[in-house]
Amino acid sequence: MILYLLIIMNSLLVSANNISLCCSMVVGSRIIRKKLAIFLTFLSFSSGLLLEGFKLFTIKELVNKDLSEKEVLLILFLVMISFLIAQIIKTPLSLSKGIVISLLGLALAKGFEINLFYTLNILLIWVLFPILSFLFTIIALKMDRKLSYKRVWIKIATLKPLLLFSSFLTAYVIGSNTLSLLVALSDDKTLAQYLVLLGSFIGSFFFSGRILRFLGEEIFGIRYVSAFSSQTMGALMVELATQLHIPVAVSENVTSSIMGSMLSYKTRVISLKKVLKLFLGWFLTPLITLTLAFLLAMMI
């Protein structure tokens, strides 16, 4: 019972914490209304989880040992604490990092054998993919500026539906690459899927307001081209990782792409203070999680 409650709580926090990555741009750009954006984002979360979520069930192979229910409870508890911290400081955080680092902390404390090859692949992609998202977005926008548009309004009219597509593609990969990890930790996968969908629904509709505008309105100025390029590049990199059965930080890939899009313009509208806050959240929270996982695992 406690296990399933933690699955609901974590899926709630994941959805509430990461919904800003999906629809803050379309809401900030006033393409669609907030309530409709949240509804479509939830549908995309669900589609990704149900259609491709099984590809991340390999996460348990990180440790060459069958985890006990007590150990799974510890991992989910630590991830929930990490997301609560992220909610307080209004910083998007990756469930993928939380689960992987908790697993590693547990393995180190208990002396479990770690699948070194799989671990190194994960760490390599964590470093490489955000950099590629950043660079590919800059290249795409430079190519866009070289094109001549005789009728600007046609370009804008075309970009609006494309931006909607990129927003909900981002939500789709969060479902397939992130929410699926909660199902992977459970033995009863079918029940866990229903619980994740329930938690995602609650988090999307009732707990996403605090941070929905954080990326789209407070950190970055919004342009249609940059928004579409950054979200599409970030989401495509995550989808590639899903095909490789690698859990990645969706928030880092998308945000790296957003920063690349903004830096490609001569007029920069990035709030450096809030970008620094994002980076601190990305690096400090995993370190805290690793330390807590190690210490708590030593106690049980």
N, C-alpha and C positions, 0 to 999 in steps of 0.2 A: 504493500500500500504506500509506504513512504517513497519507494522507488518511483512509482507512477506519479505521485504528487510532485516529486522533483522534476520529472520529465515535463509535466505541464508547466511548472514554474519557469524552467529554463527555456522552453519554447516560447512562453509569454515574453520573457525578457529579451530573447533573440529578436523576435518580431518587433517589439516596441523599440529596441535599440537600433535596429538596422533599417527600419522603414524610411528613415531620412535619406539613406543612400538610394532608395528606389524612387520615391515620388516627391522629394523636396523640390526638385528642379521643375517638374511639370506643375506643381502647385505654386512655386515661386514665380514661374513664368506666366501663371494664370491661364494655362492651356485647358486644364480641367479643374473642377472643384476638389477641395480636400477630401470630402467624404467619398466621392466616386473614386478618387485616386487610391484611397486606403482600401476600398472594396476590391478594386482590380489588383492591387498589390497582394492582398490575401489570396485571391484566386491563383496568382502566379506562384506564390509560396507553395500552395497546395499542389499545383501541377508539377513543379520541380521535384517535390518530395515523392509524389506517387509514381512519376514516370521514370526518374533516373536516380532516386535516392538510394536504391540498392547497390549502386556502384561504390558507395562509400562505406558499406558494411565491412570492408576490409580493415577498418581502423583498429580493430582488436588485434590484428596481426602485428601491431607495433610492439607488443609485449608477447613473448613466446610462453604464455601461460593463460589458462582460463581464469578469468577474474571472478572472485566471489561476489555475492550481492553486497556485502559490506564494503568492498573495494569500489564497486560501481557507485554506491551511495556517496562515498567520499569524493569521487571525481565529480559527480553531479552537484554536490554541495559546494565544492570549491568553485566550479564554474558559475554557479548562481551568485556566490559572493562577489566574484569578479564583475559580473554584469550589474550587480547592484551598485558597485563602486563606479562603474562606467555611467550608469544612469544619473548618479549624483553629480558627477563632473561633466555630464552632457557630452560624452565622447563615444562614438561608435566603436564597438569592440567585437573581435572575432571569437565566436564559439569554438571554431576549429583550433585556434591557438590554446584556448583554455583547456580543451579536452586533451590535446596532444601533450601539453606541458604537464598537466595533472597526471597523465599516464606515466610520463617520464619520471616525475617526482616520486610517484608511487613505486615504480620499478627500482629506482635508485635506493630508496629507503628499505625496500624489502629484499633487494638483491635478486630481482627477477632478471632473466635474460632478455635483453632488448634486441629487437630486429634492427641491426645497425644499418643494413642496406636501405630498408624502408625509411628509417629515421633520417638518414643523410639525404635521400631523395626529397623528403618533405622539407627539410631545412633549406636545401638548394633552391627549390621552387619558391619557398617563402621569400627568399632574397631576390631571385631572378625575375619572377613574374611582375612584381610592382615596378621594377626598373623598366622592363619591356613595355608595360602598360603606359608608363610615363613617356618613353621615347616614341612609341608608335603613335600616341596621341599628338605629340608635337609634329611628327612627320605628316600625319593625316591633315592637320590644320594648315600646315604650310602648303601642301598640295591644293587644299581648298582655296586658299587666298590667291593662288596663281590662275585659277579658273575665272573667266569673266562671265558675269551674269547680267544680261541685258535688262531683265525684269526681276528686280530684287524680290518683289512680292511673291513671284512664283517659287523662288527659293525658300522663302519663309513658310509658304503654304505647304511645301513638300516636307520641310523639316519638322513641322508640328507632329504629324503622325509618326515620323521616324523617331522623334524624341519620346513619344508614348511607348513605341516598341522597345527602345533601349531601356526605358525605366522599368518596364515589366519583365524584360529579359534579365535585368539585374535581380529582380525579385525571384525569378525562376531559378537562377543559379544559387541563390541563398537557400531555396528549398531543397535543391538537389545536392548541394555541396556542404551545407551547414546544418539545417534542421535534421537532415538524414542521420547525422552523427548521434543524435539522441536516440533514434530508433536502433541504431547499430549496437548500442550498449545494452539493450534489453533482449532478453531471450524470447519474449513473446512479441515478435515484430509487428504483427497485425494490430494488436491492442495498442502498442506504442505509437503506431502511425496515427490512430484515432486520437490519442491523447495529445500528440504533437499538434495536430490540426486544431484541436480544442484550445490549446494554449496559444497557438498562433492567432486564432480568431480573437481571443480576449486581448492579447497584447496589441494587435493591430488597431482594434477599434476603441479601446479604452485606456491604453497606456502609452500611446505614441506621440501625443501632443507636445510633450515637453521638449523633444529633441527633433521634431519633424522639420523645423525651419533652420536648424543649426548649420548644416552644410550649404543648403541652397540659398539662404538669405543673409546669414551672418558672416560666413567665411568668404564666399565667392560671389562676385557679380555674375549674373546669369546671361549667357548668350546661347542662342539656339544651336549654333554649329558646335561650339565648345562643349555644351551639355551633351549633345548627341554623340560626339566623338569620344568624350571621356567615359561616358557610361557604357557605350558599346565596346570599346577596347577593354575596359576593365572586366566586363561581364564575359567577353569572349575568352579572356585568359583564364577565368574561373571555370568556364565550361570545358576548356582544354584540360585543366587539372582534374575535373570530374571524370573525363574519359581515361585519365591516367590513374584513377582511383586515389588521388592525392587530396587531402583536405587543405584548403588554403584560406587565407584571411580575405574574405570578399571586400570588407571595408577598406583594407589597405590598397588593394588593386584598383578599386574604383576611385578612391581619393587620390591616389598617385596619378591616375589619368586626368582627374580634374585639375590638379596642380600643373600637370604638363600642358593642359589646354590654356590655362591662365598665363603661364610663363611664355607661351608662344606669341602672346600679344605684347606690343610695346608698352601699352598702358596696363599696368598690373593692378589688379583690384583684390589682391589676397591680403587678408588680415594675418600678418605674421604671428601675432600673439596667439591667435586661436589655432593656427597651424601648429605652432610649438606645443600647444595644449594637446592636440591630436597625437603628436609624436610621443609625448610623455605618457599619454594614456596607453599607446601601443606597446611601449617598451617597459614601463614601470609595472603595469598590471600583470603581465606574464611573469616577471621576476618575483613579484609578491606571490602569485599563484604557485610557482615552482617551490618557493620556500615553504609556503603553508602545506603544500602537498607532501613534501618531504617530512616535515615535522609531525603532521597529523598521522601520516602513514607509520611513522616510528612508534606512535602511541597505541595503534590498534593491533 
